[in-house]
């Protein structure tokens, strides 16, 4: 299961499970990530995209699920290529997957080439100036670690324009071009009938045909379900790996990944006509029993989930039943109406479920007025994080490394030089 009981101080009188429970009691909430579900989602996406390679987007700490743990589990399952947003994210992931191909979506800036070479990762370049600066670095150092080129086919956010694409086609014919991937990004992949999809596909197909021999990638999570024409040589799922529905016009084909629980800190009664929470926006219409739960917007449980006298807010699972939020979500606490539960069904110290037991990421996103991506990436760091499955055991608190005089081994290369070339001082 999740946290490794061996890393928690043991008592000879308690079982490993009891010791873990005692450690978790110090937290107001517990976030459990099911690595087996992430692996199952990746395999489903891989099967859908055959024969294209299925990579994994693990930026933003794997959408809040833990980039190192997710990368390690997916690598064991067979994933060979990962995408992150920044060099610092890449540095952490590289330790977990030393042999994977690793792309940094944030692009290349002058004087950062050494960072890419040191951890053997590849920038995703979307500007001719970036490409020129990268070429200067490679010529100066002899580095040949590879680069992806991003083309804008309609997002108007990042990427070379179609006319700029024509300017770099000659380097493909010259050979030794160093481009290991060409890619673009879909604007409305979740909308099956969006005319933008067809326009982007046509534009990218033209680009891919010019870069003969270079793998091409267009489809994100939703794009995979647009069919084989969108899948090219590689697909880049992100949110779908973590249980967000990539096909919002149909049932979710992905398994839920995150279970989030928080602790009841108090049970109290209020009279009919009493208000609850900041602003007094929710009024009890009957004698009401409330459970006060240790979670709030500081933990990523958005204030938009609040309820008032005219609007019902989000729900949580208490003792197996759905119960509504009562009043405003505050920074550290929410109130839950548990009046309809049997006596003593909910007591101080019990846990309630915020995500899981039928409450999906997409449902919570609806109450938050946002999308599942933001829900996951907003999950706070005051929860105990527990991992299950994936043949990965993670302690609640990692032990300090033992002192050693030996240097750690350098990361193995990826289809490139045996080690980065010496860089000028």
C-alpha positions in Angstrom: 0.0 0.0 0.0 0.9 3.6 0.1 3.2 4.7 2.8 5.8 2.3 4.0 5.0 1.2 7.6 8.7 0.4 8.0 9.5 4.2 7.8 7.1 5.0 10.6 8.3 4.6 14.2 7.2 1.1 15.3 5.8 0.0 18.6 6.1 -3.7 19.5 2.5 -3.7 20.6 1.0 -2.4 17.4 0.6 -4.0 13.9 2.0 -2.3 10.9 -1.5 -1.1 9.9 -2.0 0.4 13.3 1.3 2.2 13.2 0.4 3.6 9.8 -3.0 4.7 11.1 -1.3 6.4 14.0 1.0 8.3 11.6 -1.8 9.4 9.4 -3.7 10.7 12.4 -1.4 13.7 12.4 -2.9 14.9 9.2 -6.2 16.6 8.6 -6.6 14.7 5.2 -5.2 11.8 3.3 -4.8 11.8 -0.5 -4.4 8.3 -2.0 -3.0 7.9 -5.5 -3.8 4.6 -7.2 -0.7 3.9 -9.4 -2.3 0.7 -10.8 -5.2 2.8 -12.1 -2.8 5.2 -13.8 -1.0 2.2 -15.4 -4.4 0.8 -16.5 -5.3 4.2 -18.0 -2.0 4.4 -19.8 -2.4 0.9 -21.2 -5.9 1.6 -22.4 -4.7 4.8 -24.2 -1.7 2.8 -25.6 -4.1 0.2 -27.0 -6.4 2.8 -28.5 -3.4 4.5 -30.3 -1.6 1.3 -31.6 0.7 1.4 -33.5 1.6 4.9 -32.2 3.9 5.2 -29.2 2.0 6.3 -26.1 4.1 8.7 -24.0 3.0 10.4 -20.7 2.7 14.0 -19.8 3.7 14.3 -16.1 4.1 18.1 -15.8 2.9 20.0 -12.7 3.9 17.1 -10.5 2.0 14.6 -12.7 -1.1 16.8 -12.4 -0.7 16.8 -8.6 -0.3 13.0 -8.3 3.5 12.9 -7.8 5.7 13.0 -10.9 8.5 10.8 -9.6 6.1 8.1 -8.4 4.0 8.2 -11.5 7.0 8.2 -13.8 8.6 5.3 -12.1 5.4 3.3 -12.2 4.7 4.0 -15.9 8.3 3.3 -16.8 8.0 -0.1 -15.3 4.8 -0.6 -17.3 6.6 0.2 -20.5 6.3 3.9 -21.1 9.5 5.2 -22.7 8.8 8.9 -23.3 7.8 11.6 -20.8 6.9 15.3 -21.1 7.4 17.9 -18.3 7.0 21.7 -18.3 10.3 22.9 -16.8 13.9 21.9 -16.5 13.5 21.7 -12.7 10.6 19.2 -13.2 12.9 17.3 -15.6 15.7 17.1 -13.1 13.4 15.4 -10.5 11.9 13.0 -13.0 15.3 12.1 -14.5 16.3 10.5 -11.2 13.2 8.4 -11.3 13.5 7.3 -14.9 17.2 7.5 -15.9 16.7 5.8 -19.3 13.6 7.5 -20.6 13.4 10.1 -23.3 12.4 13.3 -21.5 11.1 16.4 -23.2 10.7 19.9 -21.6 7.6 21.7 -23.0 8.7 25.1 -21.7 11.2 25.7 -24.5 14.8 26.8 -24.6 16.4 30.0 -23.2 19.9 31.2 -23.7 22.5 29.8 -21.3 20.3 26.8 -20.3 21.8 24.3 -22.7 24.2 23.0 -20.0 21.2 22.1 -17.8 19.6 20.1 -20.7 22.9 18.3 -21.4 23.6 17.5 -17.7 20.4 15.6 -17.3 20.1 14.4 -21.0 16.7 15.9 -21.7 15.3 17.6 -24.8 13.8 21.0 -25.2 10.5 21.5 -27.1 11.3 24.6 -29.2 8.6 26.8 -30.7 10.4 29.8 -32.0 13.1 30.4 -34.6 15.2 32.4 -32.1 15.1 29.5 -29.7 16.2 27.1 -32.4 19.1 29.4 -33.4 20.3 29.6 -29.7 20.0 25.9 -29.4 22.1 25.4 -32.5 24.8 27.7 -31.1 25.0 25.7 -27.9 25.2 22.4 -29.8 27.9 23.6 -32.1 29.9 25.1 -29.3 29.8 22.0 -27.1 29.3 19.2 -29.5 26.1 18.2 -27.7 23.7 16.1 -29.8 21.0 15.2 -27.4 18.1 16.0 -29.6 15.3 18.5 -29.8 11.5 18.6 -30.5 10.1 21.4 -32.7 6.6 22.6 -31.9 4.4 24.0 -34.8 1.4 26.2 -34.3 -1.6 24.8 -36.2 -4.3 27.0 -34.6 -3.7 27.4 -30.9 -1.9 30.7 -31.4 0.0 30.2 -28.2 3.4 28.5 -28.8 5.0 27.1 -31.9 6.5 28.0 -35.2 4.1 29.3 -37.8 3.5 27.4 -41.0 5.6 29.8 -43.0 8.4 29.5 -40.5 8.2 25.7 -40.9 9.1 26.1 -44.5 12.3 27.9 -43.4 13.7 25.0 -41.5 12.7 22.2 -43.9 16.0 22.4 -45.8 17.9 21.3 -42.6 16.0 18.0 -42.8 17.5 17.4 -46.2 20.9 18.4 -45.0 21.0 15.5 -42.5 22.3 15.4 -38.9 19.5 17.9 -38.1 19.1 16.9 -34.4 15.3 17.0 -34.5 13.8 14.0 -32.8 10.1 15.0 -32.8 7.8 17.4 -34.5 4.6 18.2 -32.7 1.6 20.5 -32.4 -1.3 20.8 -30.0 -5.1 20.6 -30.6 -7.4 23.4 -29.7 -10.7 21.6 -29.2 -10.0 17.9 -29.1 -12.7 17.2 -26.6 -15.3 18.4 -29.1 -15.7 15.6 -31.6 -17.4 17.6 -34.3 -15.3 20.8 -34.0 -14.3 22.0 -37.4 -11.0 23.2 -35.9 -9.9 19.6 -35.5 -10.0 18.9 -39.2 -8.2 22.2 -40.0 -5.4 21.4 -37.6 -5.1 17.9 -38.8 -4.7 19.0 -42.4 -2.1 21.6 -41.4 -0.1 19.2 -39.3 -0.2 16.4 -41.8 1.4 18.8 -44.3 4.2 19.6 -41.8 4.8 16.0 -40.9 5.1 15.0 -44.5 7.9 17.6 -45.0 9.9 16.2 -42.0 10.3 12.8 -43.4 11.8 10.3 -41.0 11.1 12.4 -37.9 8.4 11.1 -35.5 5.3 13.3 -35.3 2.9 13.9 -32.4 -0.4 15.8 -32.4 -2.9 14.1 -30.1 -3.4 14.9 -26.4 -5.7 12.8 -24.2 -8.9 13.8 -26.0 -7.2 13.8 -29.4 -6.4 10.1 -29.1 -10.2 9.4 -29.2 -10.6 11.4 -32.5 -9.2 8.3 -34.3 -6.2 7.0 -36.1 -5.6 10.0 -38.4 -4.8 12.1 -35.3 -2.5 9.7 -33.7 0.6 9.8 -36.0 3.8 8.3 -34.5 3.2 9.3 -30.9 0.4 10.4 -28.6 0.8 12.6 -25.5 -1.9 11.9 -22.9 -2.0 13.9 -19.7 -5.2 14.4 -17.8 -6.7 11.1 -18.9 -3.9 9.2 -17.1 -5.2 10.7 -13.9 -8.9 9.9 -14.4 -10.2 13.1 -16.0 -12.7 12.3 -18.7 -11.1 12.8 -22.2 -14.5 12.3 -23.9 -16.9 14.6 -22.1 -19.6 14.0 -24.6 -19.6 10.3 -23.6 -19.0 8.2 -20.5 -15.5 8.4 -19.0 -13.4 5.5 -20.3 -10.7 6.0 -17.7 -10.4 4.6 -14.1 -10.5 7.0 -11.2 -7.1 7.6 -9.7 -7.3 9.9 -6.7 -9.1 9.3 -3.4 -9.2 12.3 -1.0 -10.4 12.1 2.5 -10.5 14.7 5.3 -11.1 14.4 9.0 -14.1 15.5 11.1 -12.8 17.9 13.8 -16.1 18.6 15.5 -19.8 17.6 15.4 -22.2 20.3 16.5 -25.9 21.1 16.5 -27.5 24.3 15.3 -31.1 25.5 15.7 -33.5 26.3 13.0 -32.9 29.8 11.7 -29.2 29.8 12.7 -26.7 30.7 10.0 -23.5 28.8 9.3 -20.1 30.1 8.1 -18.7 33.4 6.8 -21.3 35.9 5.7 -24.1 33.9 7.2 -25.2 32.9 3.6 -26.6 29.5 4.6 -29.5 29.2 7.1 -30.6 26.1 8.8 -34.3 25.3 7.8 -34.6 22.7 10.6 -32.6 21.7 13.7 -29.4 20.6 12.0 -26.4 18.5 12.8 -23.1 19.6 11.3 -19.8 17.9 10.8 -16.9 20.4 10.7 -14.2 19.0 8.4 -10.5 19.9 8.2 -10.3 21.0 4.6 -10.6 24.3 2.8 -9.5 26.4 -0.1 -5.9 26.4 1.2 -6.0 22.6 0.5 -7.4 23.0 -3.0 -11.1 22.6 -2.0 -12.4 25.6 -3.9 -14.5 28.3 -2.3 -16.9 27.9 -5.3 -18.1 24.7 -3.8 -19.9 26.7 -1.1 -23.7 26.6 -0.7 -26.1 29.4 0.3 -29.8 29.7 0.9 -30.5 29.6 -2.8 -27.9 27.4 -4.2 -26.8 23.8 -3.3 -23.0 23.3 -3.2 -20.8 20.3 -3.5 -21.4 17.0 -1.6 -19.1 14.7 0.3 -19.5 11.1 1.4 -20.0 10.7 5.1 -20.5 7.1 6.5 -21.3 6.0 2.9 -23.9 8.6 2.1 -23.8 11.9 0.2 -24.1 15.0 2.4 -24.1 18.6 1.3 -21.7 21.4 2.1 -23.4 23.9 4.4 -22.3 27.5 4.0 -19.1 28.9 2.7 -15.9 27.0 2.3 -13.3 28.7 4.4 -9.5 28.5 4.3 -9.1 25.4 6.5 -12.7 24.1 7.2 -16.0 23.2 5.7 -19.3 22.4 7.4 -21.3 19.4 6.2 -25.0 18.8 6.9 -25.2 15.3 8.4 -28.7 15.6 9.9 -30.1 12.7 7.9 -27.4 10.2 9.0 -28.1 7.7 11.8 -27.0 8.7 15.3 -23.3 8.3 15.9 -22.7 7.5 12.2 -20.2 10.5 12.1 -18.0 11.4 15.0 -15.0 13.5 15.7 -11.9 11.9 14.1 -13.9 10.0 11.4 -12.8 10.6 7.8 -15.2 11.9 5.0 -14.6 11.4 1.3 -14.2 14.5 -0.9 -13.0 12.5 -4.0 -13.8 8.9 -4.5 -16.8 6.6 -3.7 -18.5 7.9 -6.8 -17.5 11.6 -6.5 -15.3 12.1 -9.6 -12.7 14.7 -10.4 -15.1 16.0 -13.1 -18.0 16.2 -10.7 -15.9 18.2 -8.3 -14.7 20.4 -11.1 -18.3 21.2 -12.0 -18.9 22.5 -8.5 -15.7 24.4 -8.5 -16.6 26.1 -11.8 -13.5 24.8 -13.5 -12.0 21.7 -15.1 -10.6 18.5 -13.7 -7.0 19.6 -14.6 -7.2 22.5 -12.2 -8.8 20.4 -9.4 -5.9 17.9 -9.5 -3.1 20.4 -9.8 -4.6 22.5 -6.9 -4.6 19.7 -4.4 -2.7 21.1 -1.4 0.4 19.8 0.4 -1.2 19.5 3.9 -2.5 16.0 3.1 -0.7 12.9 3.9 0.1 11.4 0.5 -0.3 7.7 0.1 0.5 5.6 -2.9 -0.9 2.1 -3.7 -0.1 -0.3 -6.5 2.5 0.2 -9.2 5.0 -2.0 -7.2 6.0 1.3 -5.5 6.4 1.8 -1.8 6.8 5.4 -0.6 7.3 6.4 3.0 5.4 9.2 4.5 8.7 10.9 5.2 11.7 9.9 3.2 14.7 9.0 5.3 17.9 11.1 5.1 20.5 9.4 2.8 23.4 7.8 4.5 26.6 9.7 4.3 29.0 8.5 1.6 32.2 9.5 0.0 31.2 8.0 -3.4 29.7 10.1 -6.1 26.3 9.0 -7.4 26.4 7.4 -10.9 25.5 9.7 -13.8 22.2 9.1 -15.6 22.5 6.6 -18.5 22.3 8.1 -22.0 19.3 8.0 -24.3 20.3 6.9 -27.8 23.0 9.6 -27.7 26.6 10.1 -26.6 27.7 8.0 -23.7 27.9 11.1 -21.6 27.4 14.8 -22.1 30.4 16.5 -23.7 32.7 18.7 -21.6 31.2 22.1 -21.3 33.4 25.2 -21.4 34.0 26.9 -18.1 
